[in-house]
Amino acid sequence: MKKLIIATSTPLASIFGSGFLVIVPVLHGAVGKYAVLAMVGVCVLAYCVGHAIRFNIRHAEPLLEKDEASRRTKRLERSSDLALVGAYVISVCLYINILASFLLGGLSKQADTPFNKHLLTAAIILGIAVFAYFKGLKMLERLEAVGLWVSLLIVVLMFVGFGVFDLEAAASGIHWPRTPRRSWWEILTILGGTLIVVQGFETSRYLGEQYDEATRIQSCRLSQIISSVVYIVFVALATPLMYHLTRPVKDNELIVLAGQASVYLPIPLVCAAVLSQFSAALADTLGGSGNVVEATHEHVSALHANLLICAGALVLAFFPTLTILALASRAFAFYYMLQCLIAFSLSKTLFQKIFFLLIALVLAFITLFAVPVE
């Protein structure tokens, strides 16, 4: 059991990397009072994708390790590894962008400007690159576990604060948020751009050196179940407070909701956001560099791979956070689509083939058409 808990902490830390910080304002801007239903839909899709990841752990990995997989499966696996590197680059920039947004938003409205946010994002990414070059990032790996527990702590505090607010509001009458007038196409493309918030369960696939097959499959499933419950409850509790949000959508508006629930919540929220985003960025930098080293058969060292990841993230540092969010969702959707195609290529039954193909088509839609909320 202890082994499973430790194994589950890695994908769980990745899933909670940024999602709970931005999902509420995004869903408010997309579907208003129907945010919970939208969150359920996103979690169901993610669980279906997780099934493909777990299928590949059980069926694809043994064939790839023994070099018995078909040429098509091998090509798909190599392509998905490269796609994951690109997704990690975008997610590193996303995490640092959210960090900068919450830090500046917690300081003052005057400091919370796009220029300051982009400048701070670029400075932090450069700082990570310099530290990685001279010291390496391995010594900072423990921050991932710290980031997870800090994230969970602030989620609990938000649960309590939002729950108390909802109970008090129920007594006097809840003011439900307005539902934006959007077409089904707009809603689906915006929700597709939120896939990144439930990303992270796939990390169980890459823990083969530390855990056996059964443990990794269980950790992947358990992390998805826990995170889905937390997200759905969190969005449900936050929905009555969405009334206080404005348009256009801002990435750090959770600070506003925290302040409405309790004057004591914004400061710990900002502190947790800074620590969790920094640790998540480090984790994805390490994960991405590891994939680069493996994909290039160690022709690129971990040192230079870290610099490549940071350089790619720096290019995106001057894009708006919500644009990066949608772009990251598209990148991970492409990776997940390739994983579904791997599962499709190894499926033995017609039902499995249809299932994985349908999920791959949904992910192809997200890859092509996901957009940021406005």
N, C-alpha and C positions, 0 to 999 in steps of 0.2 A: 504493500500500500504506500509506504513512504517513497519507494522508487517511482511509483506512478504519479504521486503528488509533485515530486521534483520534475519529472518529465513533462507534466502538464503545465508547469509554471512558465516554460519557455514559449510555447504557442500562445498561452494566455496573456503573457506580457506583451507579445506582439499585437494581439487583437485589441488590447486596451491601449495600444500606443497613442492613438489620437482620437479614436472614434467618439468616446463619450464627451470630448471637448467641443466637437463641431456638429454632431449629428442633430441636436435639438434645433438650432437655428436653420439648418439646411432643410429639415423636414417641415419646419414651420413655413418656410418660404415655398416649399413644394406642394404640400397638401393640407396645411393648417391643422384643423382639429382631427383629421384622419391620420395623424402621424403614427399612432400605435399600429394601425393596420399596415401602413407602409413599412414600418420597422419589422413587423412579422414577416412580410413578404421578402425583405432583404435577407433576413436570417434563414428563412426556408431555402432560398436560392443558395446561400452560403453553405448550408448543411448538405445540399445535394452535391455541390462542388466538393465538399469535404469527403463525401462518399467516394468520389472518383479518386481523390488523393489516397484514401485508405485502401481502395481497390488496387492502386498501383504499388503501394507498399507491399501488399500481399502477393501480387501476381507479376508486376513488371520488374521490381528490384531483383528478385532471384535470377530472372532471365538475363538482365543486364549485367549482373555481377559475374555470371558464368559465361558471358558472351554468347548466349543462345537466343537472344532476341532477334527479331527480323530486322532487316535494314530500315524498313519504314519506322519501326518502333524506335530504333537507335537514332534516326534523324530527328524524330519528334522530341525525343528526350534531350538531345543536344540543343535543339532549337529552344526548348522550354527553359533550359539552363541559362542560355543567353538572354532570353526574354525576362527571366527573373532578375538578372543583373540590371537590366534597364529599369525594371520596376523598383528595385532597391534604390537606384540613383534618385528617382523621382520622390520616393517616400522619405529619403533622408532630407531632401529639401523641404518637403511638406512638414515634417516634424519640427525642423528648425524654424520654419515660417510661423507655425502655430505657437511655438515657444516665444518668438519675438512679439507676436500679436498679443498674447496674454500678458507678457511682461510689460509692454508699453501700455496696454489697456488698463493694467492694474496701477500704473503710475499716475497717469492723468490723460484727459482727453486731448490736451495740447501735444503730448508726446506721441499719442496714438495716430500717427500719420502714415500713409503708404511709403513715403520716402524713408522715414525713420525705420519702418519695419523692414524694408528691403536692405537698407544699410546694415542693420543689426544682424539680419539673416546672413548676409554675405560675410560679415566679420566673424560670426560664430563658425561658419563653415570653413573659413580660412584658418581659424584657430584650431579646429579639429584636424585639418590637413597638416598644419605645422607640427602639432603634437604627435600625430601619427608618424610623421617623417622622422622626428628626432627621438621619440620615446616609444612609439608603437601604441596600439590601443588595447592590447591584451590585458594590461593591468587594470583597465576600466570595465572589464566584462561584468564584474560583480554589481555594477550600477544597474544592470538589467533587472536583477531580482529586487533591488531597492526600489526601482521605478515601479515595478509591479505592485509592491505592497503599499507604496505611497498612493498609487492610482486607486487601489481598492479602498484605502482609507478614505480618500476624498469622495469616492462614489458612495460609501456608507454615510458620510456626513451629508452629502447632497440628498440621499434618500430620506434621511431624517428631516432635514430642513424643508425639502419639497413636500414630504408627507404631512408635516405639521401645518404648512401653509394650505395644503389641499383640504385638510380637515376643517380649518378655520374658514376657508372660502366656501366650503359646502354648507356651512351653517348660515351664511348670509347670501349665498347664491354665487355659483361659479360663472365667471365671464369667459366663455370659450373663445379661442382665437378664430379669426375669420379664415375661411378657406379661399385661397387665391383662385381666380378664374383661369384655369389651364386646360388645354386639351389633353387627351390620353397620351398623345405622342410626347408632349412636353413633360408630363408626369413621369412617364417611363424612362425618358432620356435623363431626366434629373436624378431619379432614383438609381439609375444605372451608374451615375457618377458618384454614388455613395458606397459602392462595393468595397472601397478601401477600408471603410470603418470596421468591417468584419474580417479583414485580411489578417493572416498570421497563423492560422491552423496548419498551413502547409509546412511550417518549420519542423513539424514532427517527422516529415519525410526525410529530413536531412540530419537526423540525430542517430544514424545507424551505428556510428562508432561508440556511442554511449549507451544505447538501449536496444533491446531485442525487438523483433517485429511486433509481437503482441502488445508490448508496452507502448510502442509508438502509435499503434492504431488506437489503443484505448485513450492515450493522451490527446490525440487529435479529436476524437469524438467527445471526450469529457470537456475539453477546452471550448468546443463549440456549444455544448449544452449550457455550460455555466455562463458564457458570454452572452448567449441568446437570451437567457432568463434576465440577466442584469440589464441588457440593453432595452428589452421590452418593458420591464418594470420602470426603468429610469425614464424612458420616453413617456410612459403613461403618467408618472408622477409630475413630469415637467409640462405636460400639455396644458393644464389650467393656468400655468404661468406664462405661456406663450402670448397671452393677451397683451403683455407688456412689451413685446418685441415689435420692431418697426421694419419698414422696408426702405431701401434695399437691405438684403441680408448681410450681416457682418459676421466674420468668423469667430470673434471673441465675445459674442452676445451672451454666452453662458454666464459671464461675469454679471451682467444685468439681472439675469434670473436669480443668481445666487444672492445678489443684494436685495432683491424683492422678498426672497424667502427669509433671509436673516442678515443683519449687518455684520455678523461674525464670519460669514461664509466666503466672501470674495478673496480675502487675504490668503487663507489656506488653499483655496482653489488655484490662485495664481502661482503659489509656491509649488503645488503639486504638478501643475501644468508645466512649469519650467523644468522640474526634475524629471518627470516622466517623458517629456519630449526629447530632452537631451539624452537620456538613457536609451530611448527607442532609436534615435538617430545613430548612436554609437553601435547598437546591436545590428542595425541594417547596414551600416558601413562595413562591419566585420562580416556579416552574412554575404554581402555583395562581393567583397574582396575575396572571400573564400571561394565563391562560385567562379570568379575570374581566374583564380589560380588553378582551379580544377579544370575549367573549360579550355584553358591554354596549355594544359599538361605541364604546369609549373614553369612555362616560359616567361610568364609575368609573375614576379614575386609578390608576396602579400604587401610589402612596403609600397611598391608602385601601384598595386591594385587599389589600396586605400586612397592614394592620390588621384587615381582615375575616377573613383566614386565621388570624391569631394569636388573634383573639377566639373564633373557632370552636374552635380547638385548646384554648384555655383552659377552655372549657365542659367538655371531656372530660378535663381534667387530673386529676380526682379519681376516675377509674375505674381498676380494676386493669389492669395491662399486658396480660394475656392476654385480657381482655374487649375491650380496644381492638384487639388483634391480630385477633380474630375479626370485629369490626365493620369494620375496615379491609379485610379479605378480602371481606366482603359488599359493601362499597362498590365495590371494584375489580371484583368479579365482575359487578355491575350494569353498570358501564361497559363491561367486555369483552362482556357479553351484547348491549348495544346495537351495539357494533362488529361482532359476528357477524351481527346482523340487517341491518346495512348491507351486509355482504358477501353475505348471503343475497339481498337485494333486487337486487344487481347480478350475481348468478351466472347463467351461461349454460347450464350443464349440470345434469342431474338429480343427478349425484353430488355436485357442489359444493353444491347446495341442501340435500341430505340431510346432508352433512358439517357445514355451518355451522349448520343447525337443531339437530342433535344436540348440538353444542358449546354452543349458546345454551341448550338445555334443561338441560345440566349446570350451567351458570353460573347459571341461574335457581334451580336447587336450592340452590346455595351461597348465593345472595343471600337466600333465604327461610329456610334452615335451619342455616347454619353456626353452630357454638357454640365457646366456649373450652374447652380441656382443663382438667380438675380433678384 
